[in-house]
Amino acid sequence: MTYFIKASAVDAGKTVTPIHICRPDGADIVLAGLSPAQQTYAKAHKFNGGSGQAVLVPDDRGAVALVLFGAGAETDGYSDSILQAGTLADKLGAGLYEIATAPEDWDRALLATVWGMGAYKFTRYLKKPHTPPTLVLDDEMQADETAALVTALNRGRDLINTPAGDMGPKALHAETKSLAKTHGAEFKATVGKGLLRENYPMIHAVGRAAHEKPRLLEIIWGDASNPSLALVGKGITFDTGGLNIKSAAGARIMKKDMGGAAHALALAEMIMATNLPVHLHVFLAVAENAISGNAYRPGDVLSSRKGLTVEIDNTDAEGRLVLGDALTRASEDNPDLIIDFATLTGAARVALGPTLPPFFSNRTKPVPAILDSGNAQLDPLWHMPLWAPYMNLLSSPIADMKNSGSSFAGCVTAALFLQKFVGKNQPWMHLDVYGWNPTSTPARPKGGEIFAVRGLYHWLKAGGLGNL
């Protein structure tokens, strides 16, 4: 889907409709630049720069001559931010538009990104075609980078929104392979019994009951002399909960349980498309947590690539199992940093809600810069503790640990479980993302969502791997 066009690519004679964005204290200045008839029209529609106001001002033939959009009063509040402009594309018809004026403190590249986020619609199963309005990107909007970021983010949304019947392990495999090919990256897949031969027993155990085989997918890209980054993603394409089966309500949106893989792929695509100086290795642990006669059971003890044994307390805590093997493999290369993404715990949603992901790091030095980058991109994270004493909540009398336990501090104990599979001196970060917007908000339509990745991309771009 095309949301943007460079100013230099607009054909002469094409109509480009200007958009004027202002706060209430700047509305009079914007209105003063209009014709008397346009001023009358805007005032009749009570335009005053209020947050989210949109008025399509016609010319003398009834066509849209310009668009007025209210930024709202300048405050320290998140809701009155540039994200409000994410509603613009949804209010406009097809055609070319440009941002003629906007608040001076708004970053124009971020404004363009927000436009693309708000223009997104998932249309795979709809008969009616969707033609979004197209924003003309000026030099300040960093056209190539902005288009790359929005494309990656919206592709990730598509992956999450696609039902499990069409986005099972094989389909996610094909999508990953295609992305690697697009960017000239190496691709590798370890599938089915190959997981046992190559020593990924927990990935195999979680996915062995499904009709499509579990797999570990890898993308390797970039110059090996650059700082190295491993991205690990949970790719459970549907989660029944296993033999500890979910309720009907709990299972309803479990197509999103591969959201961690979608996040890893979105960040990988941003890195590759913009050619960041990074040596990248992506690991996606892909399986369907299904139910059949050979499903793994509560009380089973699984071996792992790390050599640790894990007693299964609950088969619905499967994401940490597949990630455990993938994190062990990622650590074996000693990258400068491992970042994993997973739709891991309901406890994270209880603690922080659906749209603020908890973020764990075994290094404190980069945390402030990552939080600042997320806030600057309106893509926030919240730092949470790897509180070691809580590891005793996962103790087992018959194995090295359990995969779940107490109802206390669920997202912390999940992170502590994962940490056991990370190399002893290996820098590592974990993001427990929801991957879903339960309601539509500016720039974030209801459905599959990619959180925190834009902030992480800009942190990496600013040299984050050199400041660990």
C-alpha positions as a Markdown table, in Angstrom:
| # | Residue | x | y | z |
|---|---|---|---|---|
| 1 | Met | 0.0 | 0.0 | 0.0 |
| 2 | Thr | 1.3 | 3.4 | -1.0 |
| 3 | Tyr | 1.0 | 6.1 | 1.6 |
| 4 | Phe | 3.8 | 8.5 | 0.4 |
| 5 | Ile | 5.4 | 10.1 | -2.6 |
| 6 | Lys | 8.5 | 12.2 | -2.7 |
| 7 | Ala | 7.9 | 15.9 | -3.7 |
| 8 | Ser | 10.4 | 15.4 | -6.6 |
| 9 | Ala | 8.3 | 12.6 | -8.0 |
| 10 | Val | 5.0 | 14.5 | -8.2 |
| 11 | Asp | 4.1 | 15.2 | -11.9 |
| 12 | Ala | 3.7 | 18.8 | -13.0 |
| 13 | Gly | 0.1 | 19.8 | -13.1 |
| 14 | Lys | -1.0 | 17.3 | -10.4 |
| 15 | Thr | -3.3 | 18.8 | -7.7 |
| 16 | Val | -1.7 | 18.7 | -4.3 |
| 17 | Thr | -4.1 | 19.7 | -1.5 |
| 18 | Pro | -2.4 | 21.7 | 1.3 |
| 19 | Ile | -3.0 | 20.8 | 5.0 |
| 20 | His | -2.7 | 23.4 | 7.6 |
| 21 | Ile | -2.2 | 22.1 | 11.2 |
| 22 | Cys | -2.4 | 24.6 | 14.0 |
| 23 | Arg | -3.0 | 25.0 | 17.7 |
| 24 | Pro | -5.7 | 27.2 | 19.0 |
| 25 | Asp | -3.3 | 30.1 | 19.5 |
| 26 | Gly | -2.3 | 29.9 | 15.9 |
| 27 | Ala | -5.7 | 29.4 | 14.3 |
| 28 | Asp | -6.3 | 33.1 | 13.6 |
| 29 | Ile | -3.0 | 33.3 | 11.7 |
| 30 | Val | -3.9 | 30.3 | 9.5 |
| 31 | Leu | -7.4 | 31.7 | 8.9 |
| 32 | Ala | -6.1 | 35.1 | 8.0 |
| 33 | Gly | -4.3 | 33.5 | 5.0 |
| 34 | Leu | -7.6 | 32.2 | 3.5 |
| 35 | Ser | -10.0 | 33.9 | 1.2 |
| 36 | Pro | -13.0 | 35.6 | 2.8 |
| 37 | Ala | -15.3 | 32.8 | 1.6 |
| 38 | Gln | -13.0 | 30.1 | 3.1 |
| 39 | Gln | -12.7 | 32.0 | 6.4 |
| 40 | Thr | -16.5 | 32.1 | 6.5 |
| 41 | Tyr | -16.7 | 28.4 | 5.8 |
| 42 | Ala | -14.1 | 27.5 | 8.5 |
| 43 | Lys | -15.8 | 29.7 | 11.1 |
| 44 | Ala | -19.2 | 28.2 | 10.2 |
| 45 | His | -17.6 | 24.8 | 11.1 |
| 46 | Lys | -16.3 | 26.3 | 14.3 |
| 47 | Phe | -12.7 | 25.6 | 13.5 |
| 48 | Asn | -10.5 | 26.9 | 16.3 |
| 49 | Gly | -7.4 | 24.5 | 16.3 |
| 50 | Gly | -8.9 | 22.1 | 18.8 |
| 51 | Ser | -7.4 | 18.7 | 19.1 |
| 52 | Gly | -8.4 | 16.5 | 16.2 |
| 53 | Gln | -10.6 | 19.0 | 14.5 |
| 54 | Ala | -10.7 | 18.6 | 10.7 |
| 55 | Val | -12.4 | 20.9 | 8.2 |
| 56 | Leu | -12.2 | 20.2 | 4.5 |
| 57 | Val | -12.5 | 23.7 | 3.0 |
| 58 | Pro | -14.0 | 23.7 | -0.6 |
| 59 | Asp | -13.1 | 25.9 | -3.5 |
| 60 | Asp | -15.7 | 27.7 | -5.6 |
| 61 | Arg | -16.4 | 24.5 | -7.5 |
| 62 | Gly | -17.0 | 22.4 | -4.5 |
| 63 | Ala | -13.7 | 20.5 | -4.6 |
| 64 | Val | -11.5 | 20.4 | -1.5 |
| 65 | Ala | -9.2 | 23.4 | -1.7 |
| 66 | Leu | -7.4 | 22.9 | 1.6 |
| 67 | Val | -7.6 | 21.0 | 4.9 |
| 68 | Leu | -7.6 | 22.6 | 8.4 |
| 69 | Phe | -6.6 | 20.3 | 11.2 |
| 70 | Gly | -6.4 | 21.1 | 14.9 |
| 71 | Ala | -3.4 | 20.1 | 16.9 |
| 72 | Gly | -4.9 | 21.1 | 20.3 |
| 73 | Ala | -3.4 | 23.2 | 23.0 |
| 74 | Glu | 0.3 | 22.7 | 23.8 |
| 75 | Thr | 0.4 | 20.6 | 26.9 |
| 76 | Asp | 2.7 | 18.0 | 28.6 |
| 77 | Gly | 0.0 | 15.4 | 28.0 |
| 78 | Tyr | 0.5 | 12.4 | 25.7 |
| 79 | Ser | -3.0 | 12.6 | 24.3 |
| 80 | Asp | -2.5 | 16.1 | 22.8 |
| 81 | Ser | 0.6 | 15.0 | 21.0 |
| 82 | Ile | 1.5 | 14.7 | 17.3 |
| 83 | Leu | -0.2 | 11.3 | 17.3 |
| 84 | Gln | -3.5 | 13.2 | 16.8 |
| 85 | Ala | -2.4 | 13.7 | 13.2 |
| 86 | Gly | -2.7 | 9.9 | 12.8 |
| 87 | Thr | -6.4 | 10.5 | 12.3 |
| 88 | Leu | -5.8 | 12.7 | 9.2 |
| 89 | Ala | -5.5 | 10.0 | 6.6 |
| 90 | Asp | -8.7 | 8.4 | 7.8 |
| 91 | Lys | -10.6 | 11.7 | 7.3 |
| 92 | Leu | -9.4 | 12.4 | 3.7 |
| 93 | Gly | -10.2 | 10.9 | 0.4 |
| 94 | Ala | -7.8 | 9.6 | -2.2 |
| 95 | Gly | -5.4 | 12.1 | -3.7 |
| 96 | Leu | -2.2 | 14.0 | -3.0 |
| 97 | Tyr | -1.8 | 16.1 | 0.1 |
| 98 | Glu | 1.1 | 18.1 | 1.7 |
| 99 | Ile | 1.7 | 19.5 | 5.1 |
| 100 | Ala | 1.7 | 23.2 | 4.4 |
| 101 | Thr | 1.9 | 24.4 | 8.0 |
| 102 | Ala | 2.4 | 22.6 | 11.3 |
| 103 | Pro | 3.4 | 23.5 | 14.9 |
| 104 | Glu | 7.1 | 24.4 | 14.8 |
| 105 | Asp | 8.0 | 22.0 | 17.6 |
| 106 | Trp | 6.6 | 19.0 | 15.7 |
| 107 | Asp | 9.2 | 16.8 | 14.1 |
| 108 | Arg | 8.2 | 16.5 | 10.4 |
| 109 | Ala | 9.6 | 13.0 | 9.9 |
| 110 | Leu | 7.6 | 11.8 | 12.9 |
| 111 | Leu | 4.6 | 13.6 | 11.6 |
| 112 | Ala | 4.9 | 11.7 | 8.3 |
| 113 | Thr | 5.4 | 8.4 | 10.1 |
| 114 | Val | 2.3 | 9.1 | 12.2 |
| 115 | Trp | 0.4 | 9.7 | 8.9 |
| 116 | Gly | 1.4 | 6.3 | 7.6 |
| 117 | Met | 0.5 | 4.6 | 10.8 |
| 118 | Gly | -3.0 | 6.1 | 10.8 |
| 119 | Ala | -3.5 | 5.4 | 7.1 |
| 120 | Tyr | -3.1 | 1.7 | 7.7 |
| 121 | Lys | -6.1 | -0.7 | 7.1 |
| 122 | Phe | -6.0 | -4.5 | 7.0 |
| 123 | Thr | -7.8 | -5.3 | 3.8 |
| 124 | Arg | -6.9 | -8.9 | 2.9 |
| 125 | Tyr | -10.4 | -10.2 | 3.3 |
| 126 | Leu | -12.4 | -7.2 | 2.2 |
| 127 | Lys | -14.0 | -7.0 | -1.3 |
| 128 | Lys | -14.1 | -3.2 | -1.3 |
| 129 | Pro | -10.6 | -1.8 | -2.2 |
| 130 | His | -9.0 | 0.8 | 0.0 |
| 131 | Thr | -7.1 | 3.7 | -1.5 |
| 132 | Pro | -5.6 | 5.8 | 1.2 |
| 133 | Pro | -4.6 | 9.4 | 0.6 |
| 134 | Thr | -1.0 | 10.0 | -0.3 |
| 135 | Leu | 1.3 | 12.4 | 1.6 |
| 136 | Val | 3.9 | 14.3 | -0.4 |
| 137 | Leu | 7.1 | 14.1 | 1.6 |
| 138 | Asp | 9.5 | 17.1 | 1.7 |
| 139 | Asp | 13.2 | 16.9 | 2.6 |
| 140 | Glu | 12.6 | 17.3 | 6.3 |
| 141 | Met | 10.4 | 14.3 | 6.3 |
| 142 | Gln | 13.3 | 11.9 | 5.5 |
| 143 | Ala | 11.3 | 10.3 | 2.7 |
| 144 | Asp | 13.3 | 7.0 | 2.3 |
| 145 | Glu | 13.7 | 6.3 | 5.9 |
| 146 | Thr | 10.1 | 7.2 | 6.8 |
| 147 | Ala | 8.7 | 5.0 | 4.0 |
| 148 | Ala | 10.9 | 2.1 | 5.2 |
| 149 | Leu | 9.8 | 2.4 | 8.8 |
| 150 | Val | 6.1 | 2.7 | 8.0 |
| 151 | Thr | 6.3 | -0.2 | 5.5 |
| 152 | Ala | 8.0 | -2.4 | 8.1 |
| 153 | Leu | 5.6 | -1.5 | 10.8 |
| 154 | Asn | 2.5 | -2.0 | 8.7 |
| 155 | Arg | 3.8 | -5.3 | 7.3 |
| 156 | Gly | 4.2 | -6.5 | 11.0 |
| 157 | Arg | 0.6 | -5.4 | 11.6 |
| 158 | Asp | -0.5 | -7.5 | 8.6 |
| 159 | Leu | 1.3 | -10.5 | 9.9 |
| 160 | Ile | -0.5 | -10.2 | 13.3 |
| 161 | Asn | -3.9 | -9.5 | 11.8 |
| 162 | Thr | -3.8 | -12.5 | 9.5 |
| 163 | Pro | -5.8 | -15.4 | 11.0 |
| 164 | Ala | -3.9 | -18.5 | 12.0 |
| 165 | Gly | -5.5 | -20.5 | 9.2 |
| 166 | Asp | -3.5 | -18.3 | 6.8 |
| 167 | Met | -0.6 | -17.5 | 9.0 |
| 168 | Gly | 0.5 | -20.8 | 10.4 |
| 169 | Pro | 4.2 | -21.9 | 10.7 |
| 170 | Lys | 4.5 | -22.5 | 7.0 |
| 171 | Ala | 3.1 | -19.1 | 6.0 |
| 172 | Leu | 5.3 | -17.3 | 8.6 |
| 173 | His | 8.2 | -19.3 | 7.2 |
| 174 | Ala | 7.4 | -18.1 | 3.7 |
| 175 | Glu | 7.1 | -14.5 | 4.8 |
| 176 | Thr | 10.4 | -14.6 | 6.6 |
| 177 | Lys | 12.2 | -16.2 | 3.7 |
| 178 | Ser | 10.7 | -13.6 | 1.3 |
| 179 | Leu | 11.9 | -10.7 | 3.5 |
| 180 | Ala | 15.4 | -12.1 | 3.6 |
| 181 | Lys | 15.5 | -12.5 | -0.1 |
| 182 | Thr | 14.3 | -8.9 | -0.6 |
| 183 | His | 17.2 | -7.6 | 1.3 |
| 184 | Gly | 19.9 | -10.0 | 0.1 |
| 185 | Ala | 20.1 | -11.8 | 3.4 |
| 186 | Glu | 21.0 | -15.4 | 4.2 |
| 187 | Phe | 18.0 | -17.5 | 5.3 |
| 188 | Lys | 18.0 | -20.8 | 7.3 |
| 189 | Ala | 15.2 | -23.0 | 8.6 |
| 190 | Thr | 15.4 | -25.9 | 11.0 |
| 191 | Val | 12.1 | -27.8 | 10.8 |
| 192 | Gly | 10.3 | -30.7 | 12.5 |
| 193 | Lys | 12.6 | -33.5 | 13.6 |
| 194 | Gly | 15.5 | -31.4 | 12.5 |
| 195 | Leu | 14.9 | -29.5 | 15.7 |
| 196 | Leu | 15.7 | -32.6 | 17.7 |
| 197 | Arg | 18.8 | -33.4 | 15.6 |
| 198 | Glu | 20.0 | -29.8 | 16.0 |
| 199 | Asn | 19.2 | -29.7 | 19.7 |
| 200 | Tyr | 16.2 | -27.4 | 20.0 |
| 201 | Pro | 14.0 | -29.8 | 22.1 |
| 202 | Met | 11.7 | -27.2 | 23.7 |
| 203 | Ile | 10.7 | -25.7 | 20.4 |
| 204 | His | 9.9 | -29.2 | 19.1 |
| 205 | Ala | 8.0 | -30.2 | 22.2 |
| 206 | Val | 5.7 | -27.1 | 22.1 |
| 207 | Gly | 4.9 | -27.5 | 18.4 |
| 208 | Arg | 4.9 | -31.3 | 17.9 |
| 209 | Ala | 1.1 | -31.7 | 18.3 |
| 210 | Ala | 0.2 | -29.3 | 15.5 |
| 211 | His | -0.4 | -30.4 | 11.9 |
| 212 | Glu | 2.3 | -27.9 | 10.7 |
| 213 | Lys | 5.8 | -28.7 | 12.0 |
| 214 | Pro | 7.5 | -26.3 | 14.4 |
| 215 | Arg | 10.7 | -24.6 | 13.2 |
| 216 | Leu | 13.5 | -22.2 | 14.0 |
| 217 | Leu | 13.8 | -19.5 | 11.3 |
| 218 | Glu | 17.0 | -17.4 | 10.8 |
| 219 | Ile | 18.0 | -14.3 | 8.9 |
| 220 | Ile | 21.6 | -13.3 | 8.7 |
| 221 | Trp | 22.4 | -9.9 | 7.2 |
| 222 | Gly | 25.1 | -7.2 | 7.1 |
| 223 | Asp | 28.9 | -6.9 | 7.3 |
| 224 | Ala | 30.4 | -9.1 | 10.0 |
| 225 | Ser | 32.8 | -6.3 | 11.0 |
| 226 | Asn | 29.9 | -4.1 | 12.2 |
| 227 | Pro | 28.5 | -4.3 | 15.8 |
| 228 | Ser | 26.4 | -7.5 | 16.1 |
| 229 | Leu | 22.7 | -7.6 | 17.0 |
| 230 | Ala | 20.6 | -10.7 | 17.5 |
| 231 | Leu | 16.8 | -10.4 | 17.4 |
| 232 | Val | 14.7 | -13.2 | 18.9 |
| 233 | Gly | 11.0 | -13.5 | 18.4 |
| 234 | Lys | 8.2 | -15.7 | 19.8 |
| 235 | Gly | 6.3 | -17.1 | 16.8 |
| 236 | Ile | 3.4 | -19.1 | 18.3 |
| 237 | Thr | 1.0 | -18.8 | 15.3 |
| 238 | Phe | -1.9 | -19.9 | 17.4 |
| 239 | Asp | -2.1 | -20.7 | 21.1 |
| 240 | Thr | -4.8 | -23.0 | 22.4 |
| 241 | Gly | -3.1 | -23.0 | 25.7 |
| 242 | Gly | -2.2 | -26.7 | 25.1 |
| 243 | Leu | -3.7 | -29.2 | 27.5 |
| 244 | Asn | -4.2 | -26.3 | 30.0 |
| 245 | Ile | -6.6 | -25.1 | 27.4 |
| 246 | Lys | -7.6 | -21.4 | 27.2 |
| 247 | Ser | -11.2 | -20.2 | 27.7 |
| 248 | Ala | -13.1 | -19.1 | 24.6 |
| 249 | Ala | -12.5 | -15.5 | 25.4 |
| 250 | Gly | -8.8 | -16.1 | 26.0 |
| 251 | Ala | -8.4 | -18.0 | 22.7 |
| 252 | Arg | -10.3 | -15.4 | 20.6 |
| 253 | Ile | -7.3 | -13.3 | 19.5 |
| 254 | Met | -4.5 | -15.9 | 19.9 |
| 255 | Lys | -3.7 | -15.4 | 16.2 |
| 256 | Lys | -1.6 | -12.5 | 17.7 |
| 257 | Asp | 0.6 | -14.9 | 19.7 |
| 258 | Met | 3.2 | -14.7 | 16.9 |
| 259 | Gly | 3.4 | -11.0 | 17.6 |
| 260 | Gly | 6.9 | -11.3 | 19.0 |
| 261 | Ala | 8.1 | -12.7 | 15.7 |
| 262 | Ala | 6.3 | -9.9 | 13.9 |
| 263 | His | 8.1 | -7.3 | 16.1 |
| 264 | Ala | 11.5 | -8.9 | 15.4 |
| 265 | Leu | 10.8 | -8.9 | 11.7 |
| 266 | Ala | 9.7 | -5.3 | 11.7 |
| 267 | Leu | 12.8 | -4.1 | 13.4 |
| 268 | Ala | 15.0 | -6.3 | 11.2 |
| 269 | Glu | 13.3 | -4.9 | 8.1 |
| 270 | Met | 13.9 | -1.3 | 9.3 |
| 271 | Ile | 17.6 | -2.1 | 9.8 |
| 272 | Met | 18.0 | -3.8 | 6.5 |
| 273 | Ala | 16.0 | -1.3 | 4.4 |
| 274 | Thr | 17.9 | 1.7 | 5.8 |
| 275 | Asn | 21.2 | -0.2 | 5.7 |
| 276 | Leu | 22.2 | 0.5 | 9.3 |
| 277 | Pro | 25.8 | -0.5 | 10.1 |
| 278 | Val | 24.8 | -3.6 | 12.0 |
| 279 | His | 25.5 | -7.3 | 11.7 |
| 280 | Leu | 22.1 | -8.8 | 12.2 |
| 281 | His | 21.0 | -12.3 | 13.1 |
| 282 | Val | 17.3 | -13.0 | 13.6 |
| 283 | Phe | 15.9 | -16.1 | 15.3 |
| 284 | Leu | 12.2 | -16.8 | 15.2 |
| 285 | Ala | 11.0 | -19.7 | 17.3 |
| 286 | Val | 7.8 | -20.8 | 15.4 |
| 287 | Ala | 5.2 | -23.3 | 16.4 |
| 288 | Glu | 1.5 | -23.7 | 17.0 |
| 289 | Asn | 0.6 | -24.7 | 20.5 |
| 290 | Ala | -2.0 | -27.2 | 19.6 |
| 291 | Ile | -3.8 | -30.2 | 21.3 |
| 292 | Ser | -3.5 | -33.8 | 20.2 |
| 293 | Gly | -2.5 | -37.2 | 21.5 |
| 294 | Asn | 1.2 | -36.3 | 21.4 |
| 295 | Ala | 0.9 | -32.8 | 23.0 |
| 296 | Tyr | 3.3 | -32.1 | 25.8 |
| 297 | Arg | 1.6 | -32.4 | 29.2 |
| 298 | Pro | 1.6 | -30.6 | 32.6 |
| 299 | Gly | 4.1 | -32.4 | 34.8 |
| 300 | Asp | 6.4 | -33.4 | 31.9 |
| 301 | Val | 10.0 | -32.5 | 32.2 |
| 302 | Leu | 11.6 | -31.1 | 29.1 |
| 303 | Ser | 15.3 | -30.9 | 28.2 |
| 304 | Ser | 16.6 | -27.7 | 26.6 |
| 305 | Arg | 19.5 | -26.6 | 24.3 |
| 306 | Lys | 21.1 | -25.0 | 27.4 |
| 307 | Gly | 21.1 | -28.3 | 29.2 |
| 308 | Leu | 18.7 | -27.2 | 31.9 |
| 309 | Thr | 15.6 | -29.3 | 32.6 |
| 310 | Val | 12.2 | -27.7 | 32.9 |
| 311 | Glu | 9.1 | -29.1 | 34.6 |
| 312 | Ile | 5.9 | -28.1 | 32.9 |
| 313 | Asp | 3.7 | -26.4 | 35.4 |
| 314 | Asn | 1.3 | -25.0 | 32.7 |
| 315 | Thr | 1.3 | -25.8 | 29.0 |
| 316 | Asp | 0.0 | -22.2 | 28.4 |
| 317 | Ala | 3.4 | -20.9 | 29.4 |
| 318 | Glu | 4.8 | -22.1 | 26.1 |
| 319 | Gly | 6.3 | -18.9 | 24.7 |
| 320 | Arg | 9.2 | -18.9 | 27.2 |
| 321 | Leu | 10.0 | -22.5 | 26.3 |
| 322 | Val | 10.5 | -21.8 | 22.6 |
| 323 | Leu | 12.4 | -18.6 | 23.4 |
| 324 | Gly | 14.6 | -20.5 | 25.8 |
| 325 | Asp | 16.1 | -22.6 | 23.0 |
| 326 | Ala | 16.3 | -19.6 | 20.6 |
| 327 | Leu | 18.0 | -17.4 | 23.2 |
| 328 | Thr | 20.6 | -20.1 | 24.0 |
| 329 | Arg | 21.4 | -20.4 | 20.3 |
| 330 | Ala | 21.6 | -16.6 | 19.9 |
| 331 | Ser | 24.0 | -16.4 | 22.9 |
| 332 | Glu | 26.4 | -18.9 | 21.3 |
| 333 | Asp | 27.5 | -16.3 | 18.8 |
| 334 | Asn | 28.3 | -13.8 | 21.5 |
| 335 | Pro | 26.6 | -10.8 | 19.8 |
| 336 | Asp | 27.0 | -7.3 | 21.2 |
| 337 | Leu | 23.3 | -7.4 | 22.2 |
| 338 | Ile | 20.3 | -9.8 | 22.1 |
| 339 | Ile | 16.8 | -8.3 | 22.1 |
| 340 | Asp | 13.9 | -10.6 | 22.3 |
| 341 | Phe | 10.2 | -9.8 | 21.7 |
| 342 | Ala | 7.3 | -11.9 | 22.9 |
| 343 | Thr | 3.6 | -11.7 | 23.6 |
| 344 | Leu | 4.5 | -13.4 | 26.8 |
| 345 | Thr | 2.3 | -12.7 | 29.9 |
| 346 | Gly | -1.1 | -11.5 | 30.9 |
| 347 | Ala | 0.6 | -10.2 | 34.0 |
| 348 | Ala | 2.3 | -7.5 | 31.9 |
| 349 | Arg | -1.1 | -6.3 | 30.7 |
| 350 | Val | -2.4 | -6.2 | 34.3 |
| 351 | Ala | 0.7 | -4.2 | 35.3 |
| 352 | Leu | 0.9 | -1.7 | 32.4 |
| 353 | Gly | -2.1 | -2.2 | 30.1 |
| 354 | Pro | -2.0 | -3.1 | 26.4 |
| 355 | Thr | 0.0 | -0.3 | 24.9 |
| 356 | Leu | 2.9 | 0.2 | 27.3 |
| 357 | Pro | 5.3 | -2.7 | 27.0 |
| 358 | Pro | 7.5 | -3.7 | 30.0 |
| 359 | Phe | 11.2 | -3.7 | 29.2 |
| 360 | Phe | 13.8 | -5.7 | 31.0 |
| 361 | Ser | 17.6 | -5.3 | 30.6 |
| 362 | Asn | 20.5 | -7.0 | 32.2 |
| 363 | Arg | 22.6 | -3.9 | 31.5 |
| 364 | Thr | 21.6 | -0.6 | 33.2 |
| 365 | Lys | 23.8 | 1.8 | 31.1 |
| 366 | Pro | 21.6 | 1.8 | 27.9 |
| 367 | Val | 18.3 | 2.0 | 29.7 |
| 368 | Pro | 17.9 | 5.8 | 29.9 |
| 369 | Ala | 18.8 | 6.3 | 26.3 |
| 370 | Ile | 16.3 | 3.7 | 25.1 |
| 371 | Leu | 13.5 | 5.1 | 27.2 |
| 372 | Asp | 14.3 | 8.6 | 25.9 |
| 373 | Ser | 14.3 | 7.4 | 22.3 |
| 374 | Gly | 10.9 | 5.6 | 22.8 |
| 375 | Asn | 9.4 | 8.8 | 24.3 |
| 376 | Ala | 10.8 | 11.0 | 21.5 |
| 377 | Gln | 9.2 | 8.7 | 18.9 |
| 378 | Leu | 5.9 | 8.4 | 20.9 |
| 379 | Asp | 6.7 | 4.7 | 21.1 |
| 380 | Pro | 7.2 | 4.3 | 24.8 |
| 381 | Leu | 8.6 | 1.5 | 27.1 |
| 382 | Trp | 8.5 | 1.1 | 30.8 |
| 383 | His | 11.6 | -0.3 | 32.6 |
| 384 | Met | 11.0 | -3.3 | 34.9 |
| 385 | Pro | 13.3 | -5.1 | 37.3 |
| 386 | Leu | 14.9 | -8.5 | 36.9 |
| 387 | Trp | 14.3 | -9.1 | 40.6 |
| 388 | Ala | 16.4 | -12.2 | 41.2 |
| 389 | Pro | 14.8 | -13.3 | 44.5 |
| 390 | Tyr | 11.6 | -14.1 | 42.6 |
| 391 | Met | 13.3 | -16.9 | 40.7 |
| 392 | Asn | 12.5 | -19.1 | 43.7 |
| 393 | Leu | 8.8 | -18.9 | 42.6 |
| 394 | Leu | 9.9 | -21.1 | 39.7 |
| 395 | Ser | 11.7 | -23.7 | 41.8 |
| 396 | Ser | 10.9 | -27.4 | 41.1 |
| 397 | Pro | 11.6 | -30.4 | 43.2 |
| 398 | Ile | 12.3 | -32.7 | 40.2 |
| 399 | Ala | 13.9 | -30.3 | 37.6 |
| 400 | Asp | 16.2 | -27.3 | 37.4 |
| 401 | Met | 13.0 | -25.1 | 37.3 |
| 402 | Lys | 9.4 | -24.9 | 36.4 |
| 403 | Asn | 8.0 | -22.9 | 33.5 |
| 404 | Ser | 5.5 | -21.0 | 35.6 |
| 405 | Gly | 4.4 | -20.9 | 39.2 |
| 406 | Ser | 3.0 | -18.3 | 41.6 |
| 407 | Ser | 0.5 | -15.7 | 40.4 |
| 408 | Phe | 2.8 | -13.0 | 41.8 |
| 409 | Ala | 5.0 | -10.8 | 39.5 |
| 410 | Gly | 4.2 | -12.9 | 36.4 |
| 411 | Cys | 6.0 | -10.8 | 33.8 |
| 412 | Val | 9.1 | -10.6 | 36.1 |
| 413 | Thr | 9.3 | -14.3 | 36.7 |
| 414 | Ala | 8.9 | -14.9 | 32.9 |
| 415 | Ala | 11.8 | -12.6 | 32.3 |
| 416 | Leu | 13.9 | -14.3 | 34.9 |
| 417 | Phe | 13.1 | -17.7 | 33.3 |
| 418 | Leu | 14.3 | -16.3 | 29.9 |
| 419 | Gln | 17.5 | -14.9 | 31.5 |
| 420 | Lys | 18.5 | -18.5 | 32.5 |
| 421 | Phe | 19.0 | -19.2 | 28.8 |
| 422 | Val | 21.1 | -16.1 | 28.0 |
| 423 | Gly | 24.9 | -16.4 | 28.2 |
| 424 | Lys | 26.4 | -15.4 | 31.5 |
| 425 | Asn | 28.1 | -12.2 | 30.2 |
| 426 | Gln | 25.7 | -11.6 | 27.3 |
| 427 | Pro | 24.0 | -8.2 | 27.1 |
| 428 | Trp | 20.3 | -8.9 | 26.7 |
| 429 | Met | 16.9 | -7.1 | 26.6 |
| 430 | His | 13.4 | -8.5 | 26.8 |
| 431 | Leu | 10.2 | -6.9 | 25.7 |
| 432 | Asp | 6.9 | -8.3 | 26.8 |
| 433 | Val | 4.6 | -6.8 | 24.1 |
| 434 | Tyr | 0.9 | -7.3 | 23.6 |
| 435 | Gly | 0.9 | -7.0 | 19.8 |
| 436 | Trp | -2.7 | -5.7 | 19.8 |
| 437 | Asn | -4.7 | -2.5 | 20.1 |
| 438 | Pro | -8.0 | -3.4 | 21.8 |
| 439 | Thr | -9.5 | -0.1 | 20.6 |
| 440 | Ser | -8.7 | 2.4 | 17.9 |
| 441 | Thr | -6.7 | 5.5 | 18.9 |
| 442 | Pro | -4.9 | 8.1 | 16.7 |
| 443 | Ala | -2.3 | 6.4 | 14.6 |
| 444 | Arg | -3.1 | 3.0 | 16.2 |
| 445 | Pro | -6.2 | 1.3 | 14.6 |
| 446 | Lys | -7.8 | -1.6 | 16.5 |
| 447 | Gly | -6.0 | -4.9 | 15.8 |
| 448 | Gly | -2.5 | -6.0 | 15.3 |
| 449 | Glu | 0.2 | -3.6 | 16.5 |
| 450 | Ile | 4.0 | -3.2 | 16.6 |
| 451 | Phe | 5.2 | -1.5 | 19.8 |
| 452 | Ala | 8.5 | 0.0 | 20.8 |
| 453 | Val | 10.3 | -0.9 | 17.6 |
| 454 | Arg | 10.5 | 2.6 | 16.2 |
| 455 | Gly | 12.1 | 3.8 | 19.4 |
| 456 | Leu | 14.6 | 1.0 | 19.3 |
| 457 | Tyr | 15.4 | 1.6 | 15.7 |
| 458 | His | 16.3 | 5.2 | 16.4 |
| 459 | Trp | 18.4 | 4.2 | 19.4 |
| 460 | Leu | 20.3 | 1.8 | 17.2 |
| 461 | Lys | 20.7 | 4.4 | 14.5 |
| 462 | Ala | 22.2 | 6.8 | 17.1 |
| 463 | Gly | 24.9 | 4.2 | 18.0 |
| 464 | Gly | 23.2 | 2.3 | 20.8 |
| 465 | Leu | 25.2 | -0.8 | 20.2 |
| 466 | Gly | 28.4 | 1.2 | 21.1 |
| 467 | Asn | 27.0 | 2.3 | 24.4 |
| 468 | Leu | 26.2 | -0.9 | 26.3 |
